[in-house]
Amino acid sequence: MMTAGTRTDIAKVEDRRIRRLPDISTHLAFWLPAANVVMQLANPAVGYGVVESRVDSGRGDLRPIKRGRTTAQYLAVATLGSEKDRQFFHEAVHEIHAQVTSTESSPVRYNANHAGYQLWVALCLVRYYTDQWEMLHGPLSEAELDRIIDIARPLGTTLNVPEARWPSTWAEYEQRFVEGLEDVTIDDTVREYLQSLTNFRVLEIRMGKLGTLAHKTIGPWNLSMTKFAVPRRIRDEMHWEITPGDLRRRRLVLAASTALGKVLPKPLRAYYACNILDLRVRRALGISVF
């Protein structure tokens, strides 16, 4: 993962106009979601908030397809949606998160509406966009990264993060992210949950034989890409090691993603547009979003 000290200014070589976060999307976007979830849940309060959640309708292990849709819609709304879309999500997510609180038997204290925990989630989401670009094309310039931090603010404020708490520069963001890594701890319970999510074993619960097929065929590839897309600290907490098979799969995925990018660049723009349309149609017809 790139750091401020290793970045080079390549803006003079290639002019990239970054107006919205999907402008730096690549076809790795469809391989990196699990890595971002692992990052988020590496904070024990966030991890147990998800693992112990009593909101079954939104659990990724019980309703993986629905959870995938609502997460994609959240990202679409935060990056491309209108203020009306964002306000709807803000209020709905706040109401759902109000039900996610620790109990007397919980090993850690948590409240899903806690702004500090949601800030960590949002900081991780920024990485989802920058990582998918830099894994294929190399480092973004400091000016571009400062721009990204500015336009990424709704990733936090659409949740419960006050605007004043959002970092104003990439350097400040890096400092916050590094500080967040110091809180990372993954125990056996959360590790098992994340492992099943990453290798798609979780799909067997709701999808039966089709889920088993996905677990055995696509799962190893998703796990390999996830290993490369999390910080070393988190990889160690997950007890993951990079194998020759992981290196081979990454090489093939990067090559395929590069080739697809030449035919269909910025894939998240179209994907997010479809998600926003689905959201608005559901609301207009009175169909449940969550």
Short mmCIF file of the C-alpha atoms (twelve columns), coordinates in Angstrom:
data_MODEL
# 
_entry.id   MODEL 
# 
loop_
_atom_site.group_PDB 
_atom_site.id 
_atom_site.type_symbol 
_atom_site.label_atom_id 
_atom_site.label_alt_id 
_atom_site.label_comp_id 
_atom_site.label_asym_id 
_atom_site.label_seq_id 
_atom_site.Cartn_x 
_atom_site.Cartn_y 
_atom_site.Cartn_z 
_atom_site.pdbx_PDB_model_num 
ATOM 1   C CA . MET A 1   0.000   0.000   0.000   1 
ATOM 2   C CA . MET A 2   1.323   3.423   -0.978  1 
ATOM 3   C CA . THR A 3   2.372   5.919   1.692   1 
ATOM 4   C CA . ALA A 4   3.037   9.624   1.516   1 
ATOM 5   C CA . GLY A 5   6.769   9.010   1.674   1 
ATOM 6   C CA . THR A 6   6.815   6.742   -1.363  1 
ATOM 7   C CA . ARG A 7   4.534   8.684   -3.672  1 
ATOM 8   C CA . THR A 8   5.816   10.479  -6.735  1 
ATOM 9   C CA . ASP A 9   4.183   13.349  -8.495  1 
ATOM 10  C CA . ILE A 10  3.039   12.026  -11.873 1 
ATOM 11  C CA . ALA A 11  0.447   14.691  -12.566 1 
ATOM 12  C CA . LYS A 12  2.717   16.251  -15.187 1 
ATOM 13  C CA . VAL A 13  2.893   12.946  -17.049 1 
ATOM 14  C CA . GLU A 14  -0.791  12.165  -17.087 1 
ATOM 15  C CA . ASP A 15  -3.659  14.583  -16.683 1 
ATOM 16  C CA . ARG A 16  -6.394  13.010  -14.601 1 
ATOM 17  C CA . ARG A 17  -9.409  15.070  -13.767 1 
ATOM 18  C CA . ILE A 18  -10.900 13.619  -10.622 1 
ATOM 19  C CA . ARG A 19  -14.348 15.084  -10.079 1 
ATOM 20  C CA . ARG A 20  -15.945 12.091  -8.353  1 
ATOM 21  C CA . LEU A 21  -14.447 9.011   -6.728  1 
ATOM 22  C CA . PRO A 22  -15.676 6.659   -9.493  1 
ATOM 23  C CA . ASP A 23  -13.347 8.582   -11.832 1 
ATOM 24  C CA . ILE A 24  -10.480 6.542   -10.372 1 
ATOM 25  C CA . SER A 25  -12.359 3.245   -10.453 1 
ATOM 26  C CA . THR A 26  -10.929 0.205   -12.217 1 
ATOM 27  C CA . HIS A 27  -12.117 -3.354  -12.691 1 
ATOM 28  C CA . LEU A 28  -10.380 -4.250  -9.448  1 
ATOM 29  C CA . ALA A 29  -13.413 -2.591  -7.854  1 
ATOM 30  C CA . PHE A 30  -15.163 -5.959  -7.995  1 
ATOM 31  C CA . TRP A 31  -12.276 -7.791  -6.317  1 
ATOM 32  C CA . LEU A 32  -11.578 -5.448  -3.390  1 
ATOM 33  C CA . PRO A 33  -14.836 -5.131  -1.396  1 
ATOM 34  C CA . ALA A 34  -13.948 -8.005  0.941   1 
ATOM 35  C CA . ALA A 35  -10.579 -6.418  1.708   1 
ATOM 36  C CA . ASN A 36  -12.313 -3.228  2.735   1 
ATOM 37  C CA . VAL A 37  -14.735 -5.085  4.978   1 
ATOM 38  C CA . VAL A 38  -11.786 -6.836  6.634   1 
ATOM 39  C CA . MET A 39  -10.139 -3.446  7.233   1 
ATOM 40  C CA . GLN A 40  -13.284 -2.013  8.785   1 
ATOM 41  C CA . LEU A 41  -14.008 -4.993  11.022  1 
ATOM 42  C CA . ALA A 42  -10.383 -5.176  12.166  1 
ATOM 43  C CA . ASN A 43  -11.428 -2.541  14.688  1 
ATOM 44  C CA . PRO A 44  -12.872 -4.778  17.431  1 
ATOM 45  C CA . ALA A 45  -15.852 -2.513  18.146  1 
ATOM 46  C CA . VAL A 46  -16.834 -2.473  14.478  1 
ATOM 47  C CA . GLY A 47  -16.104 -6.182  14.145  1 
ATOM 48  C CA . TYR A 48  -18.308 -7.238  17.032  1 
ATOM 49  C CA . GLY A 49  -20.976 -4.752  16.041  1 
ATOM 50  C CA . VAL A 50  -21.299 -6.636  12.762  1 
ATOM 51  C CA . VAL A 51  -20.814 -10.165 14.090  1 
ATOM 52  C CA . GLU A 52  -23.339 -9.705  16.920  1 
ATOM 53  C CA . SER A 53  -25.812 -7.553  14.976  1 
ATOM 54  C CA . ARG A 54  -29.417 -8.397  15.776  1 
ATOM 55  C CA . VAL A 55  -30.617 -6.782  12.535  1 
ATOM 56  C CA . ASP A 56  -30.801 -10.047 10.592  1 
ATOM 57  C CA . SER A 57  -32.140 -8.393  7.436   1 
ATOM 58  C CA . GLY A 58  -28.867 -6.524  6.988   1 
ATOM 59  C CA . ARG A 59  -26.368 -9.224  7.939   1 
ATOM 60  C CA . GLY A 60  -23.869 -10.135 5.244   1 
ATOM 61  C CA . ASP A 61  -23.746 -13.763 6.360   1 
ATOM 62  C CA . LEU A 62  -27.528 -14.218 6.343   1 
ATOM 63  C CA . ARG A 63  -28.507 -11.934 3.445   1 
ATOM 64  C CA . PRO A 64  -25.332 -11.571 1.329   1 
ATOM 65  C CA . ILE A 65  -27.030 -10.436 -1.880  1 
ATOM 66  C CA . LYS A 66  -29.184 -7.839  -0.143  1 
ATOM 67  C CA . ARG A 67  -26.214 -6.650  1.904   1 
ATOM 68  C CA . GLY A 68  -24.160 -6.322  -1.263  1 
ATOM 69  C CA . ARG A 69  -26.898 -4.273  -2.906  1 
ATOM 70  C CA . THR A 70  -27.400 -1.873  -0.016  1 
ATOM 71  C CA . THR A 71  -23.647 -1.375  0.400   1 
ATOM 72  C CA . ALA A 72  -23.271 -0.618  -3.304  1 
ATOM 73  C CA . GLN A 73  -26.191 1.799   -3.080  1 
ATOM 74  C CA . TYR A 74  -24.617 3.537   -0.115  1 
ATOM 75  C CA . LEU A 75  -21.346 4.030   -2.009  1 
ATOM 76  C CA . ALA A 76  -23.246 5.160   -5.095  1 
ATOM 77  C CA . VAL A 77  -25.252 7.701   -3.117  1 
ATOM 78  C CA . ALA A 78  -22.217 8.981   -1.207  1 
ATOM 79  C CA . THR A 79  -20.159 9.475   -4.372  1 
ATOM 80  C CA . LEU A 80  -22.694 10.324  -7.088  1 
ATOM 81  C CA . GLY A 81  -26.055 10.844  -5.399  1 
ATOM 82  C CA . SER A 82  -28.030 13.996  -4.758  1 
ATOM 83  C CA . GLU A 83  -28.364 15.643  -1.356  1 
ATOM 84  C CA . LYS A 84  -31.874 14.190  -1.160  1 
ATOM 85  C CA . ASP A 85  -30.494 10.681  -1.746  1 
ATOM 86  C CA . ARG A 86  -27.835 11.204  0.910   1 
ATOM 87  C CA . GLN A 87  -30.282 12.523  3.473   1 
ATOM 88  C CA . PHE A 88  -32.500 9.480   2.947   1 
ATOM 89  C CA . PHE A 89  -29.575 7.121   3.506   1 
ATOM 90  C CA . HIS A 90  -28.302 9.117   6.466   1 
ATOM 91  C CA . GLU A 91  -31.628 8.884   8.286   1 
ATOM 92  C CA . ALA A 92  -32.271 5.245   7.355   1 
ATOM 93  C CA . VAL A 93  -28.810 4.033   8.350   1 
ATOM 94  C CA . HIS A 94  -28.978 5.989   11.615  1 
ATOM 95  C CA . GLU A 95  -32.256 4.276   12.481  1 
ATOM 96  C CA . ILE A 96  -30.872 0.815   11.662  1 
ATOM 97  C CA . HIS A 97  -27.613 1.410   13.515  1 
ATOM 98  C CA . ALA A 98  -29.541 2.476   16.614  1 
ATOM 99  C CA . GLN A 99  -30.448 -1.204  17.020  1 
ATOM 100 C CA . VAL A 100 -26.795 -2.307  16.944  1 
ATOM 101 C CA . THR A 101 -25.406 -1.907  20.443  1 
ATOM 102 C CA . SER A 102 -23.361 -4.135  22.705  1 
ATOM 103 C CA . THR A 103 -24.926 -6.281  25.412  1 
ATOM 104 C CA . GLU A 104 -23.657 -7.372  28.810  1 
ATOM 105 C CA . SER A 105 -22.158 -10.485 27.230  1 
ATOM 106 C CA . SER A 106 -20.341 -8.620  24.442  1 
ATOM 107 C CA . PRO A 107 -16.530 -8.801  24.762  1 
ATOM 108 C CA . VAL A 108 -16.226 -5.157  23.684  1 
ATOM 109 C CA . ARG A 109 -18.452 -2.095  24.041  1 
ATOM 110 C CA . TYR A 110 -19.906 -0.709  20.835  1 
ATOM 111 C CA . ASN A 111 -22.637 1.476   19.411  1 
ATOM 112 C CA . ALA A 112 -23.001 1.433   15.621  1 
ATOM 113 C CA . ASN A 113 -23.890 5.146   15.567  1 
ATOM 114 C CA . HIS A 114 -20.653 6.111   17.324  1 
ATOM 115 C CA . ALA A 115 -19.039 8.778   15.131  1 
ATOM 116 C CA . GLY A 116 -15.526 7.549   15.887  1 
ATOM 117 C CA . TYR A 117 -16.223 4.021   14.664  1 
ATOM 118 C CA . GLN A 118 -18.023 5.340   11.604  1 
ATOM 119 C CA . LEU A 119 -15.055 7.588   10.854  1 
ATOM 120 C CA . TRP A 120 -12.819 4.507   10.788  1 
ATOM 121 C CA . VAL A 121 -15.226 2.822   8.372   1 
ATOM 122 C CA . ALA A 122 -15.201 5.881   6.105   1 
ATOM 123 C CA . LEU A 123 -11.399 6.139   6.205   1 
ATOM 124 C CA . CYS A 124 -11.216 2.532   5.074   1 
ATOM 125 C CA . LEU A 125 -13.662 3.233   2.246   1 
ATOM 126 C CA . VAL A 126 -11.333 5.921   0.887   1 
ATOM 127 C CA . ARG A 127 -8.716  3.170   0.567   1 
ATOM 128 C CA . TYR A 128 -11.120 1.129   -1.548  1 
ATOM 129 C CA . TYR A 129 -10.935 3.767   -4.280  1 
ATOM 130 C CA . THR A 130 -7.266  4.751   -4.087  1 
ATOM 131 C CA . ASP A 131 -6.065  1.146   -3.837  1 
ATOM 132 C CA . GLN A 132 -7.888  -0.046  -6.927  1 
ATOM 133 C CA . TRP A 133 -6.279  2.721   -8.974  1 
ATOM 134 C CA . GLU A 134 -2.779  2.455   -7.545  1 
ATOM 135 C CA . MET A 135 -2.616  -1.344  -7.774  1 
ATOM 136 C CA . LEU A 136 -2.989  -1.004  -11.546 1 
ATOM 137 C CA . HIS A 137 -1.585  2.409   -12.438 1 
ATOM 138 C CA . GLY A 138 0.850   3.392   -9.726  1 
ATOM 139 C CA . PRO A 139 0.763   6.245   -7.219  1 
ATOM 140 C CA . LEU A 140 -1.513  9.242   -7.381  1 
ATOM 141 C CA . SER A 141 0.063   12.637  -6.829  1 
ATOM 142 C CA . GLU A 142 -0.261  14.524  -3.556  1 
ATOM 143 C CA . ALA A 143 -2.482  17.098  -5.256  1 
ATOM 144 C CA . GLU A 144 -4.748  14.339  -6.543  1 
ATOM 145 C CA . LEU A 145 -4.886  12.699  -3.134  1 
ATOM 146 C CA . ASP A 146 -5.820  15.992  -1.481  1 
ATOM 147 C CA . ARG A 147 -8.569  16.340  -4.062  1 
ATOM 148 C CA . ILE A 148 -9.765  12.803  -3.308  1 
ATOM 149 C CA . ILE A 149 -9.975  13.528  0.409   1 
ATOM 150 C CA . ASP A 150 -12.063 16.618  -0.313  1 
ATOM 151 C CA . ILE A 151 -14.601 14.848  -2.529  1 
ATOM 152 C CA . ALA A 152 -14.665 11.747  -0.295  1 
ATOM 153 C CA . ARG A 153 -16.194 13.653  2.624   1 
ATOM 154 C CA . PRO A 154 -19.742 12.285  2.008   1 
ATOM 155 C CA . LEU A 155 -18.424 8.778   2.714   1 
ATOM 156 C CA . GLY A 156 -18.367 9.928   6.322   1 
ATOM 157 C CA . THR A 157 -21.076 12.562  6.549   1 
ATOM 158 C CA . THR A 158 -23.693 10.335  4.904   1 
ATOM 159 C CA . LEU A 159 -23.108 8.136   7.931   1 
ATOM 160 C CA . ASN A 160 -22.812 9.893   11.273  1 
ATOM 161 C CA . VAL A 161 -19.431 11.644  10.975  1 
ATOM 162 C CA . PRO A 162 -19.549 15.419  11.604  1 
ATOM 163 C CA . GLU A 163 -18.026 17.361  8.729   1 
ATOM 164 C CA . ALA A 164 -15.541 18.986  11.118  1 
ATOM 165 C CA . ARG A 165 -14.019 15.586  11.907  1 
ATOM 166 C CA . TRP A 166 -13.197 14.791  8.292   1 
ATOM 167 C CA . PRO A 167 -9.482  15.181  7.402   1 
ATOM 168 C CA . SER A 168 -8.705  18.232  5.282   1 
ATOM 169 C CA . THR A 169 -5.588  16.855  3.552   1 
ATOM 170 C CA . TRP A 170 -4.171  13.494  2.550   1 
ATOM 171 C CA . ALA A 171 -1.399  13.894  5.121   1 
ATOM 172 C CA . GLU A 172 -4.006  14.284  7.853   1 
ATOM 173 C CA . TYR A 173 -5.896  11.308  6.461   1 
ATOM 174 C CA . GLU A 174 -2.758  9.142   6.540   1 
ATOM 175 C CA . GLN A 175 -2.135  10.107  10.145  1 
ATOM 176 C CA . ARG A 176 -5.698  9.201   11.129  1 
ATOM 177 C CA . PHE A 177 -5.508  5.898   9.263   1 
ATOM 178 C CA . VAL A 178 -2.211  4.911   10.885  1 
ATOM 179 C CA . GLU A 179 -3.650  5.800   14.294  1 
ATOM 180 C CA . GLY A 180 -6.646  3.607   13.496  1 
ATOM 181 C CA . LEU A 181 -4.379  0.683   12.688  1 
ATOM 182 C CA . GLU A 182 -3.036  0.871   16.235  1 
ATOM 183 C CA . ASP A 183 -6.495  -0.164  17.485  1 
ATOM 184 C CA . VAL A 184 -6.644  -3.219  15.224  1 
ATOM 185 C CA . THR A 185 -7.256  -6.543  16.964  1 
ATOM 186 C CA . ILE A 186 -8.940  -9.562  15.383  1 
ATOM 187 C CA . ASP A 187 -9.904  -12.470 17.629  1 
ATOM 188 C CA . ASP A 188 -10.992 -15.965 16.594  1 
ATOM 189 C CA . THR A 189 -14.696 -15.076 16.404  1 
ATOM 190 C CA . VAL A 190 -14.280 -12.112 14.065  1 
ATOM 191 C CA . ARG A 191 -11.497 -13.867 12.138  1 
ATOM 192 C CA . GLU A 192 -13.729 -16.837 11.350  1 
ATOM 193 C CA . TYR A 193 -16.517 -14.501 10.225  1 
ATOM 194 C CA . LEU A 194 -14.165 -12.557 7.942   1 
ATOM 195 C CA . GLN A 195 -12.574 -15.698 6.532   1 
ATOM 196 C CA . SER A 196 -15.951 -17.111 5.495   1 
ATOM 197 C CA . LEU A 197 -16.904 -13.763 3.990   1 
ATOM 198 C CA . THR A 198 -13.653 -13.469 2.049   1 
ATOM 199 C CA . ASN A 199 -13.562 -16.972 0.581   1 
ATOM 200 C CA . PHE A 200 -17.323 -16.914 -0.131  1 
ATOM 201 C CA . ARG A 201 -18.096 -19.845 2.168   1 
ATOM 202 C CA . VAL A 202 -20.759 -17.567 3.630   1 
ATOM 203 C CA . LEU A 203 -22.743 -17.917 0.386   1 
ATOM 204 C CA . GLU A 204 -23.471 -21.555 1.168   1 
ATOM 205 C CA . ILE A 205 -25.885 -20.489 3.930   1 
ATOM 206 C CA . ARG A 206 -28.401 -18.863 1.582   1 
ATOM 207 C CA . MET A 207 -27.455 -20.143 -1.866  1 
ATOM 208 C CA . GLY A 208 -26.858 -23.837 -1.260  1 
ATOM 209 C CA . LYS A 209 -25.059 -25.655 -4.083  1 
ATOM 210 C CA . LEU A 210 -24.597 -22.449 -6.062  1 
ATOM 211 C CA . GLY A 211 -22.932 -20.880 -3.038  1 
ATOM 212 C CA . THR A 212 -20.707 -23.933 -2.628  1 
ATOM 213 C CA . LEU A 213 -19.673 -23.614 -6.269  1 
ATOM 214 C CA . ALA A 214 -18.791 -19.938 -5.777  1 
ATOM 215 C CA . HIS A 215 -16.852 -20.802 -2.612  1 
ATOM 216 C CA . LYS A 216 -14.763 -23.458 -4.371  1 
ATOM 217 C CA . THR A 217 -14.157 -21.664 -7.675  1 
ATOM 218 C CA . ILE A 218 -14.131 -17.890 -7.115  1 
ATOM 219 C CA . GLY A 219 -13.447 -17.957 -3.384  1 
ATOM 220 C CA . PRO A 220 -9.712  -18.724 -3.611  1 
ATOM 221 C CA . TRP A 221 -9.248  -15.872 -6.086  1 
ATOM 222 C CA . ASN A 222 -11.121 -13.407 -3.906  1 
ATOM 223 C CA . LEU A 223 -9.107  -14.484 -0.871  1 
ATOM 224 C CA . SER A 224 -5.847  -14.000 -2.773  1 
ATOM 225 C CA . MET A 225 -6.740  -10.471 -3.867  1 
ATOM 226 C CA . THR A 226 -7.927  -9.628  -0.358  1 
ATOM 227 C CA . LYS A 227 -4.565  -10.610 1.120   1 
ATOM 228 C CA . PHE A 228 -2.791  -8.075  -1.089  1 
ATOM 229 C CA . ALA A 229 -5.306  -5.285  -0.445  1 
ATOM 230 C CA . VAL A 230 -5.078  -5.050  3.343   1 
ATOM 231 C CA . PRO A 231 -2.250  -3.504  5.396   1 
ATOM 232 C CA . ARG A 232 0.386   -5.901  6.723   1 
ATOM 233 C CA . ARG A 233 -0.842  -5.382  10.292  1 
ATOM 234 C CA . ILE A 234 -4.300  -6.630  9.363   1 
ATOM 235 C CA . ARG A 235 -2.955  -9.489  7.244   1 
ATOM 236 C CA . ASP A 236 -0.977  -10.687 10.257  1 
ATOM 237 C CA . GLU A 237 -4.057  -10.423 12.490  1 
ATOM 238 C CA . MET A 238 -5.928  -12.625 9.998   1 
ATOM 239 C CA . HIS A 239 -3.057  -15.150 10.087  1 
ATOM 240 C CA . TRP A 240 -2.681  -14.880 6.325   1 
ATOM 241 C CA . GLU A 241 0.503   -15.599 4.410   1 
ATOM 242 C CA . ILE A 242 1.173   -14.858 0.752   1 
ATOM 243 C CA . THR A 243 1.574   -18.094 -1.240  1 
ATOM 244 C CA . PRO A 244 2.811   -18.760 -4.800  1 
ATOM 245 C CA . GLY A 245 -0.821  -19.398 -5.729  1 
ATOM 246 C CA . ASP A 246 -1.777  -15.959 -4.430  1 
ATOM 247 C CA . LEU A 247 0.949   -14.349 -6.537  1 
ATOM 248 C CA . ARG A 248 -0.200  -16.214 -9.651  1 
ATOM 249 C CA . ARG A 249 -3.842  -15.260 -9.150  1 
ATOM 250 C CA . ARG A 250 -2.968  -11.617 -8.532  1 
ATOM 251 C CA . ARG A 251 -0.906  -11.476 -11.704 1 
ATOM 252 C CA . LEU A 252 -3.796  -12.837 -13.767 1 
ATOM 253 C CA . VAL A 253 -6.417  -10.597 -12.131 1 
ATOM 254 C CA . LEU A 254 -4.289  -7.480  -12.666 1 
ATOM 255 C CA . ALA A 255 -3.736  -8.394  -16.316 1 
ATOM 256 C CA . ALA A 256 -7.436  -9.016  -16.918 1 
ATOM 257 C CA . SER A 257 -8.437  -5.818  -15.110 1 
ATOM 258 C CA . THR A 258 -5.982  -3.782  -17.162 1 
ATOM 259 C CA . ALA A 259 -7.337  -5.231  -20.406 1 
ATOM 260 C CA . LEU A 260 -10.956 -4.626  -19.402 1 
ATOM 261 C CA . GLY A 261 -10.114 -1.063  -18.417 1 
ATOM 262 C CA . LYS A 262 -9.066  -0.285  -21.976 1 
ATOM 263 C CA . VAL A 263 -12.481 -1.365  -23.248 1 
ATOM 264 C CA . LEU A 264 -14.652 -0.092  -20.395 1 
ATOM 265 C CA . PRO A 265 -12.908 2.536   -18.237 1 
ATOM 266 C CA . LYS A 266 -14.323 3.856   -14.956 1 
ATOM 267 C CA . PRO A 267 -16.715 0.899   -14.495 1 
ATOM 268 C CA . LEU A 268 -18.176 2.155   -11.227 1 
ATOM 269 C CA . ARG A 269 -19.796 5.157   -12.877 1 
ATOM 270 C CA . ALA A 270 -22.278 2.995   -14.788 1 
ATOM 271 C CA . TYR A 271 -22.660 0.515   -11.932 1 
ATOM 272 C CA . TYR A 272 -23.387 3.254   -9.410  1 
ATOM 273 C CA . ALA A 273 -25.801 4.988   -11.778 1 
ATOM 274 C CA . CYS A 274 -27.813 1.747   -11.948 1 
ATOM 275 C CA . ASN A 275 -27.791 1.491   -8.154  1 
ATOM 276 C CA . ILE A 276 -29.036 5.050   -7.726  1 
ATOM 277 C CA . LEU A 277 -31.793 4.423   -10.274 1 
ATOM 278 C CA . ASP A 278 -32.815 1.265   -8.389  1 
ATOM 279 C CA . LEU A 279 -32.901 3.224   -5.130  1 
ATOM 280 C CA . ARG A 280 -35.098 5.957   -6.563  1 
ATOM 281 C CA . VAL A 281 -37.477 3.486   -8.214  1 
ATOM 282 C CA . ARG A 282 -37.835 1.555   -4.961  1 
ATOM 283 C CA . ARG A 283 -38.621 4.730   -3.056  1 
ATOM 284 C CA . ALA A 284 -41.105 5.919   -5.680  1 
ATOM 285 C CA . LEU A 285 -42.936 2.572   -5.673  1 
ATOM 286 C CA . GLY A 286 -42.794 2.114   -1.922  1 
ATOM 287 C CA . ILE A 287 -40.526 -0.944  -2.162  1 
ATOM 288 C CA . SER A 288 -38.228 -1.551  0.786   1 
ATOM 289 C CA . VAL A 289 -34.619 -0.450  0.308   1 
ATOM 290 C CA . PHE A 290 -33.208 -2.079  3.448   1 
# 
